[in-house]
Amino acid sequence: TVMSTSIELLGNSANLNEHERQIVSRAQRTASRMRELLGVFLNLVRQDHNQAEKIAEIAEIVEENEPLWKRDSEAKGLQLIVEIHNDVCRDKFNAILVASVFNNLVFNAIRYTGKGFVKVVLGKNFFSVLDTGAGISAQEKERIFDQGYRGKQGVLQGIVGYGLGLSIASRVCDALNWQIAMESQEGTGTTFTVTFG
C-alpha cells in the first residue's frame, strides 16, 4: 500500500518527462501485479475457497477483466475474441482465484502470440483460452506447469518472465478441484482448457 501510494503521488507530479512517466507507469503495473499475487496466495490458504470476500460468476469475472486483456492484445495488433455459450455456468466462485487463472492464461497467450488472435471460450463446465502463437513442443509439454520453468520461445524472443504464471494457475485449479489441460502444436498455437463441475 505504501509503495502503491508513493508511486501514485509521484505519477501525479507535473515535472516528469515522458521517459520518467513510462517508468512510473511500469512501477504501477508491477505494484498492482504484486497486490494481485498477494491476494491469490492469501486466498489459496483458505479452507473454504467459495466463502471468500469476493465471489462471482465466471462470466462476470471475464467481463471485469476483458478491458485489460483487450488493451494488451490491441497494443500487439492482436484480435481478442470472447465467446460465451448460452449454457454457461452460473455458479459463483472465488473471484480472486478464478481471475488469477484467467489472467495468467490470457496474458501468457497475448505475450507469446505474434499475430492473429487470442480467444476465450466459456461453456457449461469449462473455459478455454486459445491462441495462434508459436506453440509448445512435445518435449516441453511435460514441464509447462513446473514452477520456474520457461519455454524456449520465451527465452529466444527475450520475453520477460519468471516461469510462475502457469504454475500458479495449476495450483489454483488444484485448490478448486478443477482440471487444467493443454493442447499445442509448434507453429499453430496453444489451447488451455479448464474443466469443473
SULDA-V337140 format. One line per field, one symbol per residue. phi: phi as a letter, one per 20 degrees, with the letter a starting at -180 (. if undefined). psi: psi as a letter, one per 20 degrees, with the letter a starting at -180 (. if undefined). A space follows every 10 residues. Layout:
phi = ???
psi = ???
This chain:
phi = .fffffffff fefeeeefff ffffffffff ffffffffff ffffeffdfe defccafgff ffgfeggfff gffffemded ddddffeggd fdcfffffff fgffffffff fddebobccd cdcfcbbccd bdefncfffe gfdfeffnec ffffffemff admdgfffgf fffgfemddc cccbcgncoc cdcddbm
psi = gggggggggg hipijprggh hhgggghggg hggggggggg hhhhiqhoij lrioqrqghh gghhighggg ghghhjkqpp poooqhkqpj qqrohggghh gggggghggg hjphqcrppp ppagkrqqoq rkairpqhhh hhjhjppipp qhggghikpp rjkhghgggg hggghjkrpp qppqppijrq ppppqr.
